[in-house]
Amino acid sequence: MAGVVDKAKAALGLDKPEIKVVGEKIGSTGYGLMGLTWREKPPSQEQSFEAMRAALASGANFWNGGEFYGPPERNSLHLLNEYFTKYPADAKKVVLSVKGGADVGRPVPNGSAANTRRSIEECLRVLDGKKKLDIWEPARVDPNTPIEITMREANRFVEDGKIGGISLSECSAQTIRRAAKEAKIVGVEVEFSLWSTEILDNGIAQMCAELDIPIVAYSPLGRGFLTGQVRKPEDIPEDDMRRHMPRFQPEHFDKNLKLVDELEKLAKKKKCTPGQIGIAWVKAQSRKPGMPTFIPIPGATTAERVKENMVDVELSENDLKEIDSLIAGIEISGGRYPEGFLTKLEFGDSPTLEEFNGV
């Protein structure tokens, strides 16, 4: 009888473990805010608010923004201030994570104590008390500053009750362990999708599982590629940053499209979209032995696309085996980023305290 009940719960999605971050319950899928401010022609405030409200109404209450998602005078934080000014009741419903830690006005990581302090204080200043900063995270590892220095300074704000917790992003497994010795790490944000599975092989996923740290998976739709909406390089808008990314270049594009073609076949059988399969696959990694909790944070600029991303598709063990076989049989062509663009900082390490101090 128990087995029948378990199967019934699974079919209804009632067997899913509760996910908590900084003590707050969050939905299994989050929402990435980058596209609302970090583009040449961002959507209007009205359109952005509609998308944000749709995310919250769909259960996506874990929001991820950035201090550098746009210029210093107009980034995620300014949009969030405006949103919570109009919808103050939503402030307590949202768990907000904001990436910072870069030099002002340029995407260069600076993990010094002074810049860590500046970044957190700037986030708090722009939010202006309209919303608590639940999580702050350095967006990349500073190759010139020990992670311990960054963590110690950020942790002072946690101890003072000014922020809820600290996350990490694009760092190595060793950096995660070093950081966790200085402060409680509440999440590790990395790129993870059907065409970016590096963290399963470089020790990051295993380290997060060991330390009980959830993985926040950005670009779970392969920067929109896995949705099947982009069928040729020309489909990408002229002002879109994907125009400069290797995997979207003509010499790689058609090779990578094979993955989408196969996903579409499975999506037809499941009566869903290939993008929904991609997000479901990311979340399904949480069920595998030795893996941490995975929280995908797809971004979208319209309420319609937000709602599509939030549809929960159940993948059976046979579905997962089929997808894993598909991944193993198709080699993704091209790097994650253009050569020379932060490539040395992907899954990066900082110097040790001994190296920093010249010992």
Backbone hydrogen bonds, N-H to C=O, Kabsch-Sander energy under -0.5 kcal/mol:
donor,donor_aa,acceptor,acceptor_aa,energy
5,V,1,M,-2.2
6,D,2,A,-2.6
7,K,3,G,-2.2
8,A,4,V,-2.1
9,K,5,V,-2.5
10,A,6,D,-2.4
11,A,7,K,-2.3
12,L,8,A,-1.6
13,G,9,K,-0.7
13,G,10,A,-0.8
14,L,9,K,-2.8
15,D,9,K,-0.7
16,K,13,G,-0.7
19,I,26,I,-0.6
20,K,18,E,-0.5
21,V,24,E,-2.6
24,E,21,V,-2.5
26,I,19,I,-2.6
30,G,296,P,-3.3
31,Y,62,F,-2.6
32,G,298,P,-1.8
33,L,64,N,-3.0
36,L,33,L,-2.0
37,T,34,M,-1.6
38,W,34,M,-2.8
39,R,37,T,-1.2
48,S,44,S,-2.5
49,F,45,Q,-2.9
50,E,46,E,-2.0
51,A,47,Q,-2.1
52,M,48,S,-2.6
53,R,49,F,-2.7
54,A,50,E,-2.0
55,A,51,A,-2.1
56,L,52,M,-2.1
57,A,53,R,-2.5
58,S,54,A,-1.5
59,G,56,L,-1.4
60,A,55,A,-2.6
61,N,59,G,-1.6
63,W,61,N,-0.8
63,W,95,V,-2.3
64,N,31,Y,-2.4
65,G,97,S,-2.8
67,E,99,K,-3.5
69,Y,66,G,-1.2
70,G,68,F,-2.3
74,R,71,P,-2.1
76,S,66,G,-1.1
78,H,75,N,-0.6
79,L,75,N,-1.7
80,L,76,S,-2.7
81,N,77,L,-2.3
82,E,78,H,-2.1
83,Y,79,L,-2.5
84,F,80,L,-2.8
85,T,81,N,-1.4
86,K,82,E,-1.8
87,Y,83,Y,-3.0
90,D,87,Y,-1.8
91,A,88,P,-1.3
93,K,90,D,-0.9
94,V,90,D,-1.4
95,V,61,N,-3.2
96,L,94,V,-0.7
97,S,63,W,-2.8
98,V,135,I,-2.4
99,K,65,G,-2.3
100,G,137,E,-2.8
103,D,108,V,-2.4
106,R,103,D,-1.6
108,V,106,R,-2.2
110,N,101,G,-3.0
116,T,112,S,-2.6
117,R,113,A,-2.3
118,R,114,A,-2.3
119,S,115,N,-2.8
120,I,116,T,-2.2
121,E,117,R,-2.5
122,E,118,R,-2.3
123,C,119,S,-2.2
124,L,120,I,-2.4
125,R,121,E,-2.3
126,V,122,E,-2.5
127,L,123,C,-2.2
128,D,124,L,-1.7
129,G,124,L,-0.6
130,K,127,L,-2.4
133,L,162,K,-0.5
134,D,132,K,-1.3
135,I,96,L,-2.0
136,W,165,G,-2.0
137,E,98,V,-2.0
139,A,100,G,-2.6
141,V,170,E,-0.5
145,T,142,D,-1.0
149,I,146,P,-1.0
150,T,146,P,-1.3
151,M,147,I,-2.7
152,R,148,E,-2.5
153,E,149,I,-1.9
154,A,150,T,-2.4
155,N,151,M,-2.6
156,R,152,R,-0.9
156,R,153,E,-0.7
157,F,153,E,-0.7
157,F,154,A,-0.9
158,V,154,A,-1.1
159,E,155,N,-2.8
160,D,156,R,-1.7
161,G,158,V,-1.5
162,K,157,F,-2.4
163,I,157,F,-1.2
164,G,133,L,-1.8
165,G,134,D,-0.8
166,I,184,K,-0.8
167,S,136,W,-2.0
168,L,187,G,-2.1
170,E,189,E,-2.3
172,S,348,G,-2.2
176,I,172,S,-1.9
177,R,173,A,-2.0
178,R,174,Q,-2.4
179,A,175,T,-2.9
180,A,176,I,-2.3
181,K,177,R,-0.8
181,K,178,R,-0.8
182,E,179,A,-1.6
183,A,179,A,-1.6
185,I,183,A,-0.5
186,V,166,I,-2.8
186,V,184,K,-0.6
187,G,166,I,-0.5
188,V,214,P,-1.9
189,E,168,L,-3.3
190,V,188,V,-0.6
190,V,216,V,-2.0
192,F,218,Y,-1.7
193,S,196,S,-1.5
194,L,220,P,-0.5
196,S,193,S,-1.3
200,L,197,T,-1.9
201,D,198,E,-2.0
202,N,198,E,-1.5
205,A,199,I,-2.0
207,M,203,G,-2.3
208,C,204,I,-2.4
209,A,205,A,-2.0
210,E,206,Q,-2.3
211,L,207,M,-2.2
212,D,208,C,-0.5
212,D,209,A,-0.8
213,I,208,C,-2.9
215,I,293,T,-3.2
216,V,188,V,-2.3
216,V,214,P,-0.5
217,A,215,I,-0.7
217,A,295,I,-1.9
218,Y,190,V,-2.0
218,Y,216,V,-0.9
222,G,219,S,-1.8
225,F,222,G,-1.7
226,L,221,L,-2.2
227,T,224,G,-1.2
228,G,225,F,-1.4
229,Q,224,G,-0.5
231,R,229,Q,-0.7
235,D,232,K,-2.4
236,I,233,P,-1.6
240,D,237,P,-1.7
243,R,240,D,-1.8
244,H,241,M,-1.9
245,M,242,R,-1.5
247,R,335,G,-0.8
248,F,245,M,-1.7
249,Q,246,P,-2.0
252,H,249,Q,-2.1
253,F,249,Q,-2.8
254,D,250,P,-0.7
256,N,252,H,-2.1
257,L,253,F,-1.7
258,K,254,D,-0.6
258,K,255,K,-0.8
259,L,256,N,-1.1
260,V,256,N,-0.9
261,D,257,L,-2.5
262,E,258,K,-1.9
263,L,259,L,-2.1
264,E,260,V,-2.4
265,K,261,D,-1.2
266,L,262,E,-1.6
267,A,263,L,-2.8
268,K,264,E,-2.0
269,K,265,K,-1.4
270,K,266,L,-2.1
271,K,267,A,-0.9
272,C,267,A,-2.2
277,I,273,T,-1.6
278,G,274,P,-2.2
279,I,275,G,-2.2
280,A,276,Q,-2.2
281,W,277,I,-2.5
282,V,278,G,-1.7
283,K,279,I,-2.1
284,A,280,A,-2.2
285,Q,281,W,-0.9
285,Q,282,V,-1.0
286,S,283,K,-1.5
287,R,284,A,-1.6
288,K,285,Q,-1.3
291,M,288,K,-1.6
295,I,215,I,-3.1
297,I,217,A,-2.4
300,A,32,G,-0.7
306,V,302,T,-2.2
307,K,303,A,-2.5
308,E,304,E,-1.8
309,N,305,R,-2.3
310,M,306,V,-1.4
311,V,308,E,-1.1
313,V,311,V,-0.7
315,L,313,V,-0.5
316,S,314,E,-0.5
320,L,316,S,-2.4
321,K,317,E,-2.2
322,E,318,N,-2.3
323,I,319,D,-2.5
324,D,320,L,-2.8
325,S,321,K,-2.1
326,L,322,E,-1.9
327,I,323,I,-2.6
328,A,324,D,-2.1
329,G,325,S,-1.4
330,I,326,L,-0.8
330,I,327,I,-0.7
331,E,329,G,-0.5
332,I,330,I,-0.6
341,F,338,P,-2.4
342,L,340,G,-1.1
345,L,342,L,-1.5
346,E,342,L,-0.5
346,E,343,T,-0.9
348,G,170,E,-1.8
348,G,345,L,-1.3
356,F,352,T,-2.7
357,N,353,L,-2.2
358,G,355,E,-1.0
359,V,354,E,-3.0
